[in-house]
Every structure is written in C-alpha cells, then in structure tokens.
Amino acid sequence: MKNENHKGYGRRAFALKSILGLGGMAVASTAKAASTDFEHVGNGLTLPNEKRKLGDLEVSAIGLGCMSMKSGSYNPPRDKKEMIPVIRGAVDLGVTFFDTAEVYGPFTDEELVGEALEPVRNDVVIASKFGFDFTNGDRAGRNSKPEHIKKAVEGMLKRLRTDRIDLLYLHRVDPKVPVEEVAGVVKELIKEGKALHFGLSEVSPTTIRKAHAEQKVAAVQSEYSLIERVLENQVIDTCGELGIGFVPWGAVNRGFLADKFNEYSRFSEDSRFSSVPYFTPEAIKAHMPLLSLVREWAVRKDATPSQIALAWVMAQKPYIVPIPGTTKLHHMKENMGALSVKFTSEELKEFRTAFEKIPLVGVREPETALIDR
C-alpha cells in the first residue's frame, strides 16, 4: 500500500501527545454514563471503567476484536508472542469483552485468544461464532445443521481452553436451516452450560425476531460507523425494542476514521482492502470531507479521530458496544480514551447535520439492512 502526503491529527500525533495513549482523557464529560467509574493503572493515571449490557450480559463498554491477529485478514499474520501481550494488556486496561470466530484463520485466532485469556478466564467474556463448513482448512460454504453446530462448539471449547462460550454467535445465516432451528440448538447448548448467551451476526430485523422468539438473543453484530450507517434502517432499533445489545465492528471504518488513509492511498490486488467498495480511490476521495469533519471534532473535543468515531457510535444507544480490532496495545489504549469523549444531544444533532450532507460512495443501500447477509 502506498500512502503519501498524510495530513491531519492522526495516530502519530496522538502518540506524541500522551505516553499512556489516552488522548481524550482530559475532556470534560458532558453526559457521563451512569455505569462509569474509574480504575487506576500502574502509573497513577486513571481509565474510565464503563460497563454496558448486551441483553443480560455485562461487558466493558469497548471490546477487542481479535480477527486480524493471527488470521491474516487485513494484515500479515502476527506472531502469538506479539499478540498475547496485546490481549493481556487490554485486560489490564479494563477490557472484558473479546471477540473471535472459528473462521478467523480458520481456528488460529480462537487458539490465540484461548491461550492469552486462560489465566484470567473467569474475569472476561469470550464471544465466538459458528456457521461455516471447512475443507482442508479452507472455508467451504455455510453450515448450521444441528449436529454441525454441536461439533463446531466442541472444537471452539478446546481451542479457547474453556468449558463455556459466554456469547455464541451464528456467524452467517444458513439459508438451508431455519434460524428458529439454530436458536433451538443453541438453547440446548445453554442448558448444557457449553454456551451462556446467544448472538446473531449480519441479520435482518425479521430474522432477529424469529430467533429471539425461540431463544433470547443477547447481541447482534454487524458493521456500523460514521460512514457505514445502513443498520440505522430498523436493525439497531429492533435490538433496542427487544432488549438486545448491538455490537458494531468497523466502527473506525477499518482504519479510515483513525486517519490511517487519505486520497493518495492505494492497495495492492492481494490486499483485502482492495475488494472493499468504500476503499476505491473514488470512494476515499469522496469521503475525505467526512474525515476532515471528524478531525475538526477531534480538535474540538481534545481527542483523536478514532476516539471521535468510537465515541459517536457509543453515543447512539446505551446498548451499543464496539469491538475495534488492533494488533498494537497503544492503539487499544487510544481506543479506551474514547470513553471520556462525550457528546451533548445538541452536539450530536450538529454533527449529524454536517456529515449527512456529505455524499457517500461504496456503502450499502438502506434496503440491504432488511435482508440477511
């Protein structure tokens, strides 16, 4: 990837600003969450220790997405000797929610998460996902047949070095298996103690309701950010209506809203970024005004762009828990600083009025939120 003439208050400037990595910690809170307290860290500074609920499951207000650590999804696979300190460092920062899936690798990220969290297993919440077949280590279509789910969960438990999966997601809907049947199987696994809570990923409001009627759903996971806002078409509100948490991935738009790319950024053909519709040269150029707006708010809030992106997502609903992914502990520290960035209702209206005027390119159409992906 080539990235020239990079401008703006990005992560390099952020690193210079704070040795701890909490660029937004000095911000005066204008709307503190009721469940926020403060937790001391080794150098005497404090971190906000905010909790949120996904259904009946309590987790840290920001989690850690572990997809790209060993799977090589968006970067070369990292060595576990480098990644275990990141995961355990996140625990030290107050993160209790860790997200993975059998398909990441496949299997390698579950193994990493299991090893990293084994010493603190009872202090954290582990989420993983099923829903795919595998042939010779490669994904081979969707499979949510009851016996396959049970077999998949046994493999998860071994790789994660645990006796239960706190949040067990259906990763993608299998069109050959009714979601009610999948929910019924998860209900059995919950009764057996092998899973504690049920989640869905990339599903429509209709599917959420069908599954929830059979087995209470704790969380729905899908992409949501200042740029990819399609889930505002009924999905997020359906979660709120039913008492379900919403777990957005991509809250910093795969790094774009962290000021990682600009209009000169290009991706090689073998990069996963090259296949993302909103990462074409035209789309990136079109979205630069939005990034500029985020930078302006970062200056206004004494924060970094990524903290603004995360704080905005969390400000939309009290049951939203983003899971930004990273392979660097200082980025995790930066992400946690978003907990101290608060918006008043007037600021949220002002921000939305401004960014809704900016045309988006390569994002999903609103009607796609009503269809399982």
Salt bridges, closest charged atoms under 4 A:
GLU4 OE2 - LYS2 NZ 3.97
GLU50 OE2 - ARG52 NE 3.02
GLU50 OE1 - LYS342 NZ 3.32
ASP56 OD2 - LYS216 NZ 2.88
ASP99 OD2 - LYS129 NZ 2.65
GLU110 OE1 - ARG159 NE 2.58
GLU115 OE1 - LYS80 NZ 3.09
GLU115 OE1 - ARG161 NH2 3.80
GLU118 OE1 - ARG161 NH1 2.94
ASP133 OD1 - HIS148 ND1 3.63
GLU147 OE2 - LYS150 NZ 3.76
GLU154 OE2 - LYS194 NZ 2.53
ASP163 OD1 - ARG164 NH1 3.15
ASP166 OD2 - ARG121 NH2 2.78
ASP166 OD1 - ARG164 NE 4.00
GLU188 OE1 - LYS150 NZ 3.39
GLU192 OE1 - LYS194 NZ 3.73
GLU202 OE1 - ARG364 NH1 4.00
GLU214 OE2 - LYS187 NZ 3.50
GLU223 OE1 - ARG254 NH2 3.69
GLU232 OE2 - ARG352 NH2 2.85
ASP237 OD1 - LYS317 NZ 3.55
GLU241 OE1 - ARG209 NH2 2.74
ASP259 OD1 - HIS6 NE2 3.83
ASP259 OD1 - ARG295 NH2 2.84
ASP302 OD1 - LYS17 NZ 2.34
GLU334 OE1 - ARG11 NE 2.87
GLU347 OE1 - LYS301 NZ 2.88
GLU350 OE2 - ARG300 NH1 2.86
GLU356 OE2 - ARG352 NH1 3.15
